[in-house]
Amino acid sequence: MATRVRLGMLTPSSNTVLEPVASAMVAGVAGVTVHFGRFPVTEISLRPRALGQFDDAPMRAAARLLADARVDAICWNGTSAGWLGLDADRRLCDAIAGDVGVPVVSSVLALVEAFRLAGVRRYGLVTPYLEEIQSRILATFALEGLECAAERHLGDPGNYSFALVEPSTLAELTRAVATARPEAITTFCTNLWAAPLVAGLEAELGVPVYDTVATGIWAALRATGVETARVKGWGRLFTDPATATGG
């Protein structure tokens, strides 16, 4: 059998988008498969119970189970570092890497890296989140020297309900943000049906759109040495010279 690359995805329990979208992204990349481990997440807010969902222990336990499948890399494919701070993901990735001995990445750290590689300093932000969460995300990115040109959010505490947002709504929010002429736009939530819209929106708006499901897959491919440009039809993140990499 040809060499296979297995990508492990840490997945919020109430997420219904990440698995089908991530699987579709790599469907055309021969030898690459994605595998999923869940841990409890049902609400996105700043309430103590909601914040506690992102404690390291259940995420590390899910990662250890993924390691039983001999995955070649693990990605925390969620956006909690947006409101908890990037150091939360840095610590988590380091801890899991120590537990399982494979590269560990996250969708939010990958987004910041993609912005850096593409020279993006001024971005647009689309989320389904509450105002309190949105404000934290803006502050987190500001610490990285990133300026928000425009933002839209839906005021929803989710998490399950995020997947019920109509693609037409997501497209309209993205178009609204694009009027501020950001250097890139991010659809920032891994339980939105946004990634399938990216290629069309980029062609329409003339601006890169980085979805956080996509940034997680992009980072996991990079971590395993797989050429990101092999992912076709999912946006400029995978194919632009600034962000694409060879294996």
C-alpha positions as CSV (number, residue, x, y, z in Angstrom):
1,M,0.0,0.0,0.0
2,A,1.2,3.5,-0.8
3,T,2.4,5.7,2.0
4,R,-0.6,7.3,3.7
5,V,-0.8,10.5,5.7
6,R,-3.3,10.6,8.5
7,L,-4.4,14.0,9.9
8,G,-6.0,14.0,13.3
9,M,-8.6,16.7,14.1
10,L,-9.7,17.7,17.6
11,T,-13.4,18.5,17.2
12,P,-15.9,20.2,19.4
13,S,-18.6,17.7,20.3
14,S,-21.5,19.8,18.9
15,N,-19.8,20.6,15.6
16,T,-21.4,19.1,12.5
17,V,-19.5,21.0,9.8
18,L,-15.8,20.2,10.5
19,E,-15.9,16.5,9.6
20,P,-17.7,16.7,6.2
21,V,-15.8,19.8,5.1
22,A,-12.4,18.7,6.2
23,S,-13.0,15.3,4.5
24,A,-14.1,17.0,1.3
25,M,-11.0,19.3,1.3
26,V,-8.6,16.4,1.2
27,A,-10.7,14.0,-0.9
28,G,-8.7,14.9,-4.0
29,V,-5.3,14.5,-2.3
30,A,-4.2,10.9,-2.8
31,G,-3.0,9.2,0.3
32,V,-4.3,11.8,2.8
33,T,-7.1,11.1,5.2
34,V,-8.6,12.9,8.2
35,H,-9.7,11.4,11.5
36,F,-11.6,13.0,14.3
37,G,-11.7,13.0,18.1
38,R,-14.4,14.9,20.0
39,F,-14.5,16.5,23.4
40,P,-17.4,18.4,25.0
41,V,-18.3,21.9,23.7
42,T,-21.9,23.2,23.6
43,E,-21.7,26.9,24.2
44,I,-19.5,29.8,23.2
45,S,-19.6,32.6,25.7
46,L,-17.5,34.1,28.5
47,R,-19.5,32.3,31.2
48,P,-17.2,30.2,33.4
49,R,-18.8,27.0,32.4
50,A,-18.3,27.8,28.7
51,L,-14.7,28.8,29.2
52,G,-14.1,25.6,31.2
53,Q,-14.9,23.6,28.1
54,F,-11.5,24.4,26.7
55,D,-9.5,23.1,29.7
56,D,-6.5,21.1,28.5
57,A,-7.5,17.8,30.1
58,P,-10.3,16.6,27.8
59,M,-8.6,17.9,24.7
60,R,-5.4,16.0,25.6
61,A,-7.4,12.9,26.3
62,A,-9.1,13.1,22.9
63,A,-5.6,13.7,21.3
64,R,-4.3,10.5,23.0
65,L,-7.1,8.5,21.4
66,L,-6.3,10.0,18.0
67,A,-2.7,8.9,18.5
68,D,-4.0,5.3,18.7
69,A,-4.8,5.7,15.0
70,R,-1.2,6.6,14.4
71,V,-2.0,10.0,13.0
72,D,1.0,11.9,11.5
73,A,-0.1,15.3,12.9
74,I,-2.9,16.6,15.2
75,C,-4.8,19.9,14.7
76,W,-7.0,21.6,17.2
77,N,-9.5,22.7,14.6
78,G,-11.4,25.3,16.7
79,T,-11.2,29.0,17.4
80,S,-11.1,29.3,21.2
81,A,-7.7,31.0,21.1
82,G,-9.5,34.0,19.6
83,W,-11.0,34.8,23.0
84,L,-8.6,32.9,25.3
85,G,-5.5,34.3,23.7
86,L,-3.0,32.7,21.3
87,D,-0.8,31.5,24.2
88,A,-3.6,29.1,25.2
89,D,-3.2,27.3,21.8
90,R,0.6,27.5,22.0
91,R,0.5,25.8,25.4
92,L,-2.0,23.2,24.3
93,C,-0.1,22.3,21.2
94,D,3.1,21.9,23.1
95,A,1.4,19.7,25.7
96,I,-0.2,17.4,23.2
97,A,3.0,17.1,21.2
98,G,4.7,16.0,24.4
99,D,2.0,13.5,25.0
100,V,1.8,11.9,21.6
101,G,5.1,12.7,19.8
102,V,3.7,14.1,16.5
103,P,3.4,17.7,15.3
104,V,0.5,19.6,16.7
105,V,-1.1,22.7,15.1
106,S,-4.2,24.8,15.6
107,S,-6.5,26.6,13.2
108,V,-6.1,30.0,14.9
109,L,-2.3,29.9,15.1
110,A,-2.4,28.8,11.4
111,L,-4.6,31.8,10.5
112,V,-2.1,34.2,12.1
113,E,0.8,32.4,10.3
114,A,-1.1,32.6,7.0
115,F,-1.7,36.4,7.5
116,R,2.1,36.7,8.3
117,L,3.2,34.9,5.2
118,A,0.8,36.8,2.9
119,G,1.8,40.2,4.5
120,V,-1.8,40.8,5.8
121,R,-2.0,43.5,8.5
122,R,-5.5,44.7,7.9
123,Y,-8.2,42.0,7.9
124,G,-12.0,41.5,7.9
125,L,-13.7,39.3,10.4
126,V,-16.9,37.3,10.0
127,T,-18.2,35.2,12.9
128,P,-21.5,33.9,14.4
129,Y,-20.4,34.9,18.0
130,L,-21.7,37.1,20.8
131,E,-20.4,40.7,21.1
132,E,-18.3,39.8,24.1
133,I,-16.5,37.0,22.1
134,Q,-16.1,39.2,19.1
135,S,-14.4,42.0,21.2
136,R,-12.0,39.5,22.7
137,I,-11.0,38.2,19.2
138,L,-10.3,41.8,18.0
139,A,-8.1,42.4,21.1
140,T,-6.3,39.1,20.6
141,F,-5.4,39.9,17.0
142,A,-4.5,43.5,17.9
143,L,-1.8,42.1,20.1
144,E,-0.3,40.5,17.0
145,G,-0.3,43.9,15.2
146,L,-3.4,43.0,13.1
147,E,-6.0,45.7,12.5
148,C,-9.6,44.9,11.9
149,A,-10.9,46.9,8.9
150,A,-14.5,45.7,9.4
151,E,-16.3,42.9,11.2
152,R,-19.7,41.3,11.3
153,H,-21.1,38.8,13.9
154,L,-24.5,37.2,14.5
155,G,-24.7,37.4,18.4
156,D,-25.3,33.6,18.7
157,P,-23.9,31.6,21.8
158,G,-24.1,28.4,19.7
159,N,-22.3,26.1,19.2
160,Y,-24.7,23.6,17.5
161,S,-26.7,26.4,16.0
162,F,-23.7,27.9,14.1
163,A,-24.1,25.1,11.5
164,L,-27.7,26.2,10.8
165,V,-26.6,29.6,9.5
166,E,-27.6,29.8,5.8
167,P,-24.7,30.0,3.4
168,S,-26.4,33.0,1.8
169,T,-26.2,34.9,5.1
170,L,-22.5,34.1,5.4
171,A,-21.9,35.3,1.9
172,E,-23.7,38.6,2.6
173,L,-21.7,39.2,5.8
174,T,-18.5,38.6,3.9
175,R,-19.5,41.0,1.1
176,A,-20.3,43.6,3.8
177,V,-16.9,43.3,5.3
178,A,-15.2,43.4,1.9
179,T,-16.5,47.0,1.4
180,A,-13.9,48.2,3.9
181,R,-11.2,46.8,1.5
182,P,-9.3,44.6,3.9
183,E,-6.2,42.7,2.7
184,A,-7.9,39.4,3.6
185,I,-11.1,38.2,5.3
186,T,-11.4,35.4,7.7
187,T,-14.6,33.4,8.3
188,F,-13.8,32.6,11.9
189,C,-15.6,29.5,13.3
190,T,-15.2,25.8,12.4
191,N,-18.9,25.1,12.6
192,L,-20.0,27.4,9.7
193,W,-20.7,26.3,6.2
194,A,-18.3,29.0,5.0
195,A,-15.4,27.1,3.5
196,P,-17.4,25.8,0.4
197,L,-18.1,29.5,-0.4
198,V,-14.5,30.7,-0.3
199,A,-13.4,30.1,-3.9
200,G,-16.5,31.9,-5.3
201,L,-16.3,34.8,-2.9
202,E,-12.6,35.3,-3.7
203,A,-13.4,35.4,-7.4
204,E,-16.2,37.9,-6.8
205,L,-14.5,40.1,-4.2
206,G,-10.9,40.0,-5.3
207,V,-9.6,39.4,-1.8
208,P,-8.3,36.2,-0.1
209,V,-10.8,34.6,2.3
210,Y,-9.3,32.3,5.0
211,D,-11.8,30.0,6.6
212,T,-10.6,28.5,9.9
213,V,-11.5,24.9,8.9
214,A,-9.2,25.5,5.9
215,T,-6.4,27.0,8.0
216,G,-6.4,23.9,10.2
217,I,-6.1,21.6,7.3
218,W,-3.5,23.8,5.7
219,A,-1.4,23.8,8.8
220,A,-1.7,20.0,9.3
221,L,-0.6,19.4,5.7
222,R,2.4,21.7,6.1
223,A,3.3,19.9,9.3
224,T,3.4,16.5,7.5
225,G,5.2,17.8,4.4
226,V,2.3,17.5,2.0
227,E,2.1,20.1,-0.7
228,T,-0.8,22.3,0.1
229,A,-1.3,23.2,-3.6
230,R,-2.7,19.7,-4.0
231,V,-5.9,20.9,-2.4
232,K,-7.9,22.3,-5.4
233,G,-11.0,24.4,-5.4
234,W,-10.9,25.5,-1.7
235,G,-9.3,29.0,-2.0
236,R,-6.1,30.9,-2.4
237,L,-4.8,29.9,1.0
238,F,-3.7,26.5,-0.5
239,T,-2.3,27.8,-3.8
240,D,-1.0,31.3,-3.5
241,P,2.8,31.4,-3.7
242,A,3.0,33.3,-0.4
243,T,1.1,30.6,1.5
244,A,1.4,27.4,-0.5
245,T,4.2,25.0,0.4
246,G,5.8,22.0,-1.2
247,G,6.3,18.6,0.4
